[in-house]
């Protein structure tokens, strides 16, 4: 009987274990869900007067109120008395030096510009340019080139070689008049001793005395440049009628144009006035109606005469032929200086008496203003 009872108990426990094993996963899931939602609902702080249904876990976790409270809780708030330290920015040590260097460069450039202006103002090149354009007719291109060279050279006192301007043109275009205007102007702005006006026709008329003339000219140039170095000024050596100079005189001048000399012989302005190369200039103007591009054939022709004009320090400036309107201006000026009333019809009749090159509707005077003075004197 005992055996039967134990057997019945074993069958009951087996049935109970089977029923428990069947419902246990569901029960476990329900328990986990209940604990989860109850835990979330308890963690939410309810305001005063809220429905009690929320406190017992009936509020859905994904409701708008829950999300709003969750977002509000996730924000990090700092109290007003809390100091927030930003990362310290390191100052560049190179920036002050860069600013200082820029200021120094600006001051140096400004002083250099001021010094250039002081040099140019000292020689009054603007007044010289106005005088040349007023008294020389038909030489606009040549005068612009001449003033450009003088302006660049006289703007500073430090040079690598002397400035040599070789002015060439046909008879009567104003070479000698240009030389006189330059001498008069520079003697008025600098010391008279620093300007040399040398004319071969008057200083050395005899070719036999070429050696003596060369020595005298060399000594004169040396005295002038030495005096100019003491005064920190630039001297001017103006040589007229260079075509009459002997080869020995040209050799002497070529030696002074070398760059391997002392400083006083580098800071010098030489201006040569000559009719050499007038054939090449005339042919170029009659073909092109301008002196632009005449430098190349002119230099080639001059290099066959003497190697002086092959020096890199020499700048060639060709003078243009004078047209009929320029001859009329010469007559008007000369008649005014002589006290005659310049009647235009009379002046045109005098201008027609001269010989001209007639090319492409233009008339170029063969002798320039050379005969104007003689014709006015006959009036």
ABEGO torsion letter per residue (X at the ends): XAAAAAAAAAAAAAAAAAAAAAAAAAAAAAAAAAAAAAAAAAABBBBBGBBAAAAAGABBAABAAAAAAAAAAABBBBBAABBBBBBBBBBBAAAAAAAAAAAAAAAAAAAAAAAAAAAAAAAGAAAAAAAAAAABBGAAAAAAAAAAAAAAAAABABBABBBBBBBBBBBGAGAAAAAAAAAAAAAAABBAAABBBBBAAAABABAAAAAAAAAAAAAAAAAAAAAAAAAGBBBBBBBBGAAABBAAAAAAAAAAABABBBAAAABBBBBBBBABGAAAAAAAAAAAGBABGAAAAAAAAAAAABAAAABAABBBBBBBBBBAAAAAAAAAAAAAAAGBBBBAAAAAAAAAABBBBBBGGBBBBAAEAAAAAAAAAAX
